[in-house]
Amino acid sequence: MISKIGQIMVYVKNQDQAVKFWTEVVGFQVIAEENNGEMRWIEIAPSKEVETSIILHDKELVAKMSPGLHLGTPSLMFITENFDALHSHLTSHNITVGEVVNLPSGRVFNFADYEENYFAVMEK
């Protein structure tokens, strides 16, 4: 049986730009980078101690290698304990940031990366 989520694949047009966004703007770390011929993937995460990471793949190359594979961006909800600081930080970096929404489970906002893929953040 499945016991945890290991990696989430995110397909991007520009891997270097995506790494820059996730590390320099969001504060993630590069955990690993692999090259296998023309296939390159970069593993990123908030820290090396987390169990789930994001793998950034080249969208165009994956489309050639696996025609028919769904390459859309997964809907990811991140959790933060520093909600207001993160919202201000992203806004100060001219990142597209949605309005804060109050839900019964907590406050939430969304933000877009450089390729206009949207992700959400919830306060915990």
ABEGO torsion letter per residue (X at the ends): XBABBABBBBBBABAAAAAAAAAAAAGBBBABBBBBEABBBBBBBABAABABBBBBBBAAAAAAABBGBBABBBBBBBBBABAAAAAAAAAAAGBBBBBBBBBAAEBBBBBBBAAGBBBBBBBX
